[in-house]
Amino acid sequence: MRSPKFLVIIGAGLGSAAFSYLGTGLQPIWWMLWLAPVPVLAIAPRIRNSTAFLLGSVAWLIGEMNQWNYVRHEIELPWQIMILYFVVPAAVFGLGVLFVRSFLRGGLLFLAALAFPVYWVAYEYLTAIASPHSTWGNLAYTQMNCLPVIQIASIIGLWGISFIVFLFAGTIAALLSGIGNPRQRGALVVTIGIVVCAFFLFGEWRLRSNPSAESVAVTLIAKDVPMSVYLGTEEQALALLREYAGEVRRVTPTGTEAVVLPEKIARVSENALAEVDALFSATAADTRAAIVLGLVRRTPFGTFNSSRFYSADGKFEANYDKHHLVPGVEPEKPGDKRVLLDQVSGRWGLQICKDMDFPKLSRKYAAEGATLLLVPAWDFNLDRWLHARMAVLRAVENGFALARSGRNGLLTLSDNRGRIVAEAATVPGRFVSITAKVNVGSAQTFYTRAGDWFGWVCVAIFVSLVAFRLLAPSRIG
C-alpha cells in the first residue's frame, strides 16, 4: 500500500502536468499557466532535492507533449533536435523547482515567491539572445487571449508577461507550502496582491485609453497550394501570380488602401520579375490600392525571400528582403535593410513572417515611426494561431497596427493594443480574403525607447539570488 506522502507527490506532479499541458503549446488556455508550477513548487520543500527535480522535470515534460504532433509530424524535426526541444526546457523547469525549494527551506517567503519568475525570465531572455529562433517558445505568448495582461509589454516587453504569471504562481506555491509565520504570509499576500492588481489595472486603462487615430482599410488575401506548385516550373509560378492578381481585382473593395498577399507565393527569375512587376503595378493602379506581394527572387547574386510594394498609383516602390530565415529550411540569403513608406495615414513598414519573432527588429521600425506593419507570412497549419499572435505581441510592445497575411495560417488584422479587428483561416485550393479598417495612430511606447531593460533586471536579480544562496548557506537548508 502506497503511503499518503507518495500519493500527494504523484498528485502534485500530475496536477502541474495537466495545467502545463492545457496552458502552453499551440492553443493554450491562458489562465492554466498561472497554476501550472503551483503543485510541484508547493510540495518541493517537503521532499528531497532529487525527487523535487525529477518531479518538476517530468511534470513539465508531460505538459510539453501537447506539441508532439507538431514537432514530430508537422515540422519533422530530426530525433536529436526533437529530444533537445523537449528535454532542455523540462530540465530547466526542474532546476527552477530546486531554486525555489532552497528559499522555502530557509523560510525566506518573499525570496521564494520572487525566485521562480526571475529565474524563468532570465532563462527565456538569455535563450532568446542566443537562439536563431529568438522568442519562439516564450511563455508570454500563452497569454495573448488575455488582453489586459499583455499590455504590460508596452513598458517591459514580453518578459514582463512571463514574470507576472510566475510571480502569482510562486506566491500561491509559497503560501501553500506552509512555510512562514502568519505575519510573513499576510505581508506576502498584500504585497504581491497589489503588484498583480496593478498589472491588470494598467492593462485595462491602456485598453480604454486608445487615442483617436486615422484608420486604414486593408484587404488580406491568401490561398493554400501544394508544395509541388511552389517548387514547380516558372510557368506554374507565373500562372499562380496571375490568379492572385485576378483575385485582388475581384475582391478588393473600393476605398481599400493596402492589399497584403502571403509569403513566397512563387519563385521567379530575374528575367520574369519585370513581367510580375508590370502585372501587379497594373493591378494596384486598377484597384487604387497599394499591394504587398511575397515571392522568392532568383538573381545572379543569390536568391532572396522578398516582399515587394506597389503603390496605389501603379508604381513599383520598394523591395524588402527577409532578415531572419528559418535555419535548415530557407536557403535564401538574408536581407539587412528596413523598408518604411510614408503614406497619408502614417509610416508603413515591411517585414516577413519569422522577422516578427525578433522583438529588436520591430522595435527599430517603431523607433523610426512605423504605425502599420504589412507582413506576408507562411505558417505550418498547426501553429497558425501561435505564430500570428507572436506578431500581434510585437504590435502591443511598440504601438503599431499589424496586417499579416499567412498562407497555411491566418489572415490577421490587429490594432496597437492587440485587439483582433478581423481574422480568417486559409484553406487549400481556394482564395480566402478579409477586409477591415484598423486604426494606425502613432503610439510609440516606453518599451520602444527603453528596450529589453527588464530582461537584464531579471538576469541581475537572478545572479544576486544565486550569490545570496551560495554566500548564506546557513540560512538556506
Secondary structure, 3 states (H helix, E strand, C coil): CCCHHHHHHHHHHHHHHHHHHHHCCCCCCHHHHCCCCHHHHHHHHHCCHHHHHHHHHHHHHHHHHHHHHHHHHHCCCCHHHHHHHHHHHHHHHHHHHHHHHHHHHCCCHHHHHHHHHHHHHHHHHHHHHHCCCCCCCCHHHHHCCCHHHHCCHHHHCCHHHHHHHHHHHHHHHHHHCCCCCHHHHHHHHHHHHHHHHHHHHHHHHHHHCCCCCCEEEEEEEEEECCHHHHCCCHHHHHHHHHHHHHHHHHHCCCCCCEEECCCCCCEEEHHHHHHHHHHHHHHHHHHCCEEEEEEEEEECCEEEEEEEEECCCCCEEEEEECCCCCCCCCCCECCCCCEEEEECCEEEEECCHHHHHCHHHHHHHHHCCEEEEEEEEECCCCCHHHHHHHHHHHHHHHCCEEEEEEECCEEEEECCCCCEEEEEECEECEEEEEEEEEECCCCCCHHHHHCCHHHHHHHHHHHHHHHHHHHCCCCCC
